[in-house]
């Protein structure tokens, strides 16, 4: 659902309270505060946002001190360097204050897209929620452009390349392409913590680049992303061994779909390819052994979107809130119930906050 005009104040209050927090806590965990607050408004839960932020804030760390090392001339030297997070934030905050946010997005989207896996795609997803907020809020505000700048900075500092360069010219549809992906053996050690560390180990899957070329979406970019969200949703619904990872296989392409209308047509195909690269890499990294159920339709009783939204807000986990909002949005677009079932099952697998 589209937020009401007076929901702008609710979001701005949340962003103001979260503004001095850093994008990570606990060493590598992503700060979901701004994303979850915006998603709750889309779920019609404006009255719950302030209380949710109250509970979430104590987990977070202070913002990283700003620096001046990143410039328009040397940014390539610092991409993917988390030590430069403060420098990246300083750079983007200045750029957001001095120019039009759509121009900033159009310039930096193609530069950062190859590293879309940054922090399990959280840089991308946070950017997408900020872009959507800028398009629906009743009035422009510096807090909104600052949030976009923060998302881009996080994306740049955690920029992460993945194997392959999908051509989107394969002969398999989304579900079939996913079932054909090679899988990283669970015994292979991760090269670092969290989802990002596991994705770094994919260098050992020599067949992955060719397998990623197996997907050939039919139709326009938005329809291709619908296909991808549906296929990832089946994995999320039918596997319970890595729910948080599979959640991001859904929310990453769903986030790109949010931004697509704000991008020039010339960036759409590359955006779809990046979405598939992230989805395919998450499945390859976490979904071993391969399960035949990944290609099966979920057959639970289907909850309504309203039921899912209410249950997600009551549950309180940030991943549950964001995944549920993506599921409800996808269902409203396509009528596909797969994501509704997946969101219901996902919520039951995650400890309530």
C-alpha positions in Angstrom: 0.0 0.0 0.0 1.1 3.6 -0.5 1.8 5.5 2.7 -0.5 8.5 3.6 0.8 12.0 3.2 1.1 12.5 6.9 3.3 9.4 7.2 6.1 11.6 6.0 6.4 13.0 9.5 6.6 9.5 10.9 9.4 8.5 8.6 11.3 11.8 9.1 11.1 11.3 12.9 12.5 7.8 12.6 15.3 9.0 10.2 16.2 11.8 12.6 16.6 9.5 15.5 18.6 7.0 13.4 20.7 9.6 11.7 23.6 9.5 14.1 23.9 5.7 14.0 26.4 3.8 11.8 25.4 1.4 9.0 26.8 -1.7 10.9 26.9 -3.0 14.4 28.3 -6.2 16.0 31.3 -6.2 13.7 29.5 -6.8 10.4 25.7 -6.8 10.9 23.7 -4.2 8.9 21.7 -1.5 10.5 18.2 -2.2 9.2 16.5 0.8 11.0 15.8 3.1 8.1 14.8 0.3 5.8 12.4 -1.3 8.3 10.8 2.0 9.3 10.1 2.8 5.6 8.8 -0.8 5.0 6.5 -0.5 8.1 4.8 2.5 6.6 4.2 0.6 3.4 2.6 -2.1 5.5 0.2 0.4 7.0 1.9 0.3 10.5 2.7 4.0 10.9 1.5 3.9 14.6 4.1 1.2 15.4 7.2 2.8 13.9 8.3 5.0 16.8 8.0 2.1 19.3 9.9 -0.2 17.0 12.7 2.3 16.7 12.8 2.6 20.5 13.5 -1.1 20.7 16.0 -1.2 17.9 18.2 1.8 18.7 20.1 0.2 21.7 21.7 -2.3 19.4 23.3 0.2 17.1 26.7 1.8 17.0 27.5 5.5 16.5 28.1 6.8 13.0 31.7 6.5 11.7 33.7 9.7 11.9 33.8 11.6 8.6 36.9 11.8 6.5 38.1 13.5 3.3 40.0 10.8 1.5 37.4 10.0 -1.2 37.1 12.4 -4.0 35.5 12.5 -7.5 39.0 11.8 -8.9 40.2 8.9 -6.7 37.0 7.1 -5.7 38.0 4.0 -7.6 41.0 3.6 -5.3 38.7 3.3 -2.2 35.7 1.3 -3.4 35.2 -1.8 -1.3 37.4 -0.4 1.6 35.3 -0.5 4.7 38.0 1.5 6.5 37.0 4.4 4.3 33.3 4.3 5.3 33.5 7.7 7.0 35.2 9.1 3.9 32.5 7.7 1.6 29.8 9.0 3.8 31.3 12.5 3.8 31.6 12.4 0.0 28.1 11.3 -0.6 26.5 13.6 2.0 28.2 16.6 0.3 27.1 15.4 -3.1 23.5 14.9 -1.9 23.4 18.4 -0.4 24.9 20.1 -3.4 22.9 18.4 -6.2 19.8 16.6 -7.4 19.2 13.2 -5.9 18.1 11.7 -9.2 21.4 12.8 -10.8 23.4 11.3 -7.9 21.5 8.0 -8.3 22.0 7.9 -12.1 25.7 8.6 -11.8 26.5 6.1 -9.0 24.1 3.3 -9.7 26.1 1.9 -12.7 29.4 2.5 -10.8 28.3 0.5 -7.8 26.1 -2.2 -9.5 28.9 -4.6 -10.1 29.4 -4.8 -6.4 25.7 -5.2 -5.6 26.5 -8.0 -3.1 27.9 -5.4 -0.7 27.0 -6.5 2.9 24.7 -9.2 1.6 23.1 -6.6 -0.7 22.3 -4.3 2.2 23.9 -1.3 0.6 21.8 -1.8 -2.5 18.6 -2.5 -0.4 19.1 0.5 1.8 19.6 2.7 -1.2 16.4 1.4 -2.8 14.3 2.1 0.3 15.7 5.6 0.4 14.9 6.1 -3.3 11.3 4.9 -2.8 10.9 7.2 0.2 12.1 10.2 -1.9 9.4 9.4 -4.5 6.4 9.1 -2.1 7.1 11.5 0.8 4.9 14.5 0.7 7.8 17.0 0.7 11.5 16.9 0.1 13.7 16.9 3.2 17.4 16.9 3.9 16.9 13.7 6.0 15.7 11.8 2.9 18.6 12.8 0.7 21.0 12.1 3.6 19.6 8.6 3.9 20.2 8.0 0.2 23.7 9.3 0.7 24.2 6.9 3.6 23.0 3.9 1.5 25.3 4.7 -1.3 28.2 5.2 1.1 27.6 1.8 2.7 27.3 0.2 -0.7 30.6 1.7 -1.9 32.5 0.8 1.3 31.3 -2.8 1.3 31.4 -3.2 -2.5 31.8 -6.9 -3.3 32.3 -8.6 -6.6 30.9 -12.0 -7.4 31.8 -14.6 -10.0 30.5 -14.4 -13.5 28.9 -11.8 -15.8 25.4 -13.0 -16.6 24.4 -12.5 -20.3 20.6 -13.1 -19.7 20.7 -15.0 -22.9 20.2 -18.5 -21.6 17.4 -20.9 -22.4 16.1 -21.7 -18.8 13.4 -19.9 -16.9 14.1 -18.6 -13.3 13.1 -21.7 -11.3 14.9 -24.1 -13.7 18.0 -21.9 -13.8 18.2 -21.9 -10.0 17.8 -25.7 -9.8 20.7 -26.1 -12.2 23.2 -24.0 -10.2 26.2 -25.7 -8.8 26.3 -25.6 -5.0 29.2 -24.9 -2.6 29.9 -27.9 -0.4 29.0 -27.1 3.2 32.5 -28.4 4.3 34.2 -25.5 2.3 35.2 -22.9 4.9 33.9 -19.3 4.6 36.6 -16.7 4.0 34.9 -14.3 6.5 31.9 -13.7 8.7 28.3 -13.7 7.6 26.8 -13.9 4.2 29.5 -11.9 2.6 32.2 -14.2 3.9 30.4 -17.2 2.4 29.9 -15.5 -0.9 33.7 -14.8 -1.1 34.2 -18.6 -1.1 32.3 -19.0 -4.4 35.6 -18.5 -6.2 36.0 -22.2 -5.7 32.8 -23.0 -7.8 34.4 -22.9 -11.2 31.1 -23.9 -12.9 29.1 -21.0 -11.4 29.8 -18.3 -14.1 28.6 -20.7 -16.9 25.5 -21.7 -14.8 24.6 -18.1 -14.3 24.5 -17.7 -18.1 21.7 -20.3 -18.1 19.0 -17.9 -17.2 17.1 -16.2 -20.1 14.3 -14.0 -18.8 11.4 -13.4 -21.1 9.8 -10.0 -21.3 10.6 -6.5 -20.0 13.0 -5.9 -17.1 10.2 -5.5 -14.5 8.7 -8.9 -15.6 12.2 -10.4 -15.4 12.6 -9.3 -11.9 9.1 -10.7 -11.0 10.3 -14.0 -12.4 13.4 -13.8 -10.3 11.6 -12.8 -7.1 9.2 -15.7 -7.6 12.0 -18.2 -8.1 13.9 -17.0 -5.1 10.7 -17.1 -3.1 10.3 -20.8 -3.8 13.7 -21.5 -2.3 12.8 -19.4 0.7 9.5 -21.2 1.1 10.9 -24.7 0.8 14.3 -24.6 2.6 14.8 -23.9 6.2 18.6 -24.3 6.5 19.6 -20.7 5.8 16.5 -18.5 6.0 18.3 -15.2 6.4 20.5 -15.8 3.4 17.5 -16.8 1.3 15.5 -13.8 2.5 18.1 -11.6 0.9 17.8 -13.6 -2.4 14.2 -12.2 -2.4 14.7 -8.7 -1.1 17.7 -7.8 -3.3 15.9 -8.2 -6.7 12.7 -6.7 -5.1 14.8 -3.7 -4.1 16.2 -3.3 -7.7 12.6 -3.4 -8.9 11.7 -0.5 -6.6 14.5 1.6 -8.2 14.0 0.7 -11.8 11.4 3.4 -12.6 13.9 6.0 -11.5 16.7 4.8 -13.7 17.3 5.5 -17.4 16.2 2.7 -19.7 19.8 2.0 -20.6 20.6 0.8 -17.0 17.7 -1.7 -16.8 19.2 -4.7 -18.4 22.4 -4.4 -16.3 20.3 -4.1 -13.2 18.4 -7.3 -14.0 21.8 -9.1 -14.6 23.1 -7.8 -11.2 19.9 -9.0 -9.5 20.4 -12.5 -10.9 24.1 -12.6 -10.0 23.2 -11.9 -6.4 20.3 -14.3 -6.3 22.2 -17.1 -8.0 25.3 -16.6 -5.9 23.3 -16.8 -2.6 21.6 -20.0 -3.7 25.0 -21.5 -4.8 26.6 -20.5 -1.6 24.0 -21.7 0.9 21.6 -24.2 -0.8 23.6 -27.4 -0.6 22.7 -30.1 -0.9 20.3 -29.4 -3.8 16.6 -30.1 -2.9 14.0 -31.1 -5.4 11.5 -29.1 -3.4 13.1 -25.9 -4.6 11.1 -26.2 -7.9 7.8 -27.1 -6.2 5.0 -24.7 -5.6 4.2 -24.0 -1.9 0.9 -25.5 -1.0 0.1 -24.0 2.4 -3.1 -22.1 3.1 -2.3 -18.7 1.8 -2.6 -15.8 4.3 -3.9 -12.5 3.2 -1.6 -9.5 2.8 -3.3 -7.8 5.7 -2.7 -10.8 8.0 0.9 -11.0 7.0 1.5 -7.3 7.6 -0.1 -7.5 11.1 1.9 -10.6 12.0 5.2 -9.2 10.8 4.9 -5.9 12.8 3.8 -7.9 15.9 6.8 -10.2 15.4 9.2 -7.2 15.2 12.3 -8.7 13.5 13.7 -6.4 10.9 14.2 -9.1 8.3 10.6 -10.4 8.8 9.3 -6.8 8.3 11.3 -6.1 5.2 10.6 -9.6 3.6 6.9 -9.3 4.3 6.7 -5.9 2.7 8.5 -7.2 -0.4 6.1 -10.3 -0.5 3.0 -8.1 -0.2 4.3 -5.8 -2.9 5.1 -8.6 -5.2 1.7 -10.2 -4.7 0.0 -6.9 -5.4 1.9 -6.6 -8.7 1.5 -10.2 -10.0 -1.1 -12.0 -8.0 1.5 -14.7 -7.2 0.9 -16.3 -3.8 4.3 -17.9 -3.5 5.9 -15.0 -1.7 2.9 -14.8 0.7 3.5 -18.4 1.8 7.3 -17.9 1.9 6.9 -14.8 4.1 4.5 -16.7 6.5 7.0 -19.6 6.8 10.0 -17.3 7.1 8.4 -15.5 10.1 7.9 -18.8 11.9 11.6 -19.6 11.5 12.9 -16.4 12.9 13.0 -15.6 16.6 10.6 -12.8 17.5 12.1 -9.5 18.8 
